[in-house]
Amino acid sequence: MAENVDNLVLEQLRLIRSDLQRIEAKFDERSDDLNAKLDGNTGILVALGRYIHDIDGRVERLEDAIGEKR
C-alpha cells in the first residue's frame, strides 16, 4: 500500500515538474518581447519629459521677455 502511495506522489511530482518547465519556457520566450516593450516605453517617457522641459524653458523665456516674475 505504501508503495502505491509513493508511486502516486512521484507521478504527481513529475507532472508538476513538467508543468513548471513549460511555464518557464514560455517566460523565456516572452522575456525578450517584454524587455523590448519596456525599453520602448522608457524611451517614450524620456522623450515626453524632454518635451515638457523644453516647454517650461519657453515659458520662462516668455515670462522674462514680458517682465513677469514668479
SVG drawing of the C-alpha trace seen along z (x, -y; Angstrom):
<svg xmlns="http://www.w3.org/2000/svg" viewBox="-2 -94 17 96">
<polyline fill="none" stroke="black" stroke-width="0.4" points="0.0,0.0 2.8,-2.4 4.5,-1.7 1.3,-2.7 1.2,-6.0 4.8,-6.6 4.2,-6.0 1.3,-8.4 3.3,-11.1 6.2,-10.6 3.9,-10.8 2.3,-14.0 5.8,-15.5 6.7,-14.5 3.6,-16.3 4.3,-19.4 7.9,-19.5 6.7,-19.1 4.2,-22.0 6.8,-24.2 9.2,-23.5 6.6,-24.5 5.8,-27.7 9.5,-28.6 9.9,-28.0 7.0,-30.4 8.6,-33.1 11.9,-32.6 10.3,-33.1 8.5,-36.2 11.2,-37.9 12.8,-39.4 9.4,-40.9 8.8,-42.3 12.2,-43.9 11.7,-45.5 8.4,-46.9 9.8,-48.2 12.7,-49.9 10.2,-51.4 8.0,-52.7 11.1,-54.1 12.1,-55.9 8.6,-57.5 8.7,-58.7 12.2,-60.2 11.1,-62.0 7.9,-63.3 9.9,-64.5 12.3,-66.3 9.4,-67.9 7.9,-69.2 11.3,-70.6 11.5,-72.4 8.0,-73.9 9.0,-75.0 12.1,-76.8 10.0,-78.6 7.5,-79.7 10.3,-81.0 11.8,-83.0 8.4,-84.4 8.0,-85.5 11.4,-87.1 10.5,-88.9 7.4,-90.4 8.9,-91.1 6.7,-88.8 8.2,-87.3 7.1,-84.2"/>
</svg>
